[in-house]
Amino acid sequence: MLALCPPAGHAPLVLALMGLPGAGKSSLARLLSEATRWSILDRDQIRAELHPGDAGAAARRAADRLLLRRAGSGVRAAMNLIIDGKTFALKADRHELEDAVEDAGGELQWCWLDLPVADAMARVLQDSGHPAPDRGPDLVRAVAARFEAPGSGAWRLDASHTPRELQRQLVLLLAERLNAIVIDDHDSGFSAEP
């Protein structure tokens, strides 16, 4: 088992996953939640609950607004959170989340899962169980065309690695940021110190 044990008293941290559809954000979010015990806020799941089967702009905007409210509420409740289900391709979308987290008294860390467009397109064709009804190669191309790369403060991970490898990388990055202890009882080569 892999676990992250942050010290008490740190400000709530929101880890926001960004990248193309098919980059592996949801798989990584689930694995990371197992290691951190942090809650996941999934914009695609919110949209599916509010507007089942609707991929329109109004449904996306409503889900975005609720995601921002839930992120702020979670931070005010002293929760560490993982944000999933949104590409955050546009700087404007990232600024909205940054403002919501900051206004609630938390800190935000971006994690960019970088994957070539062709690989992302192949992955979305293989994944039929995703809650986003518009998820397909055309969406990957559209997001890639408008994607604005994040600044240097974002952690950039090579999303061609397995979700388990990405989980391990991200847990170490979080441990360093939070001055936390990492526990891995299956791999004696994995450092328990940040």
Protein Blocks (a to p, Z undefined) as FASTA:
>chain_A
ZZddddehiacdddddeddehilmmmmmmmmmmmnopacddfklmmmmmmghiabfklmm
mmmmmmmmmmmmmmmnopacddehiaklafklmmmmmmmmmmnopacddddddddfklmm
mmmmmmmkbfblkbcfklmmmmmmmpccddfkbccddfkbcfklmmmmmmmmmmmmnopa
cddfkbmkbcfbZZ
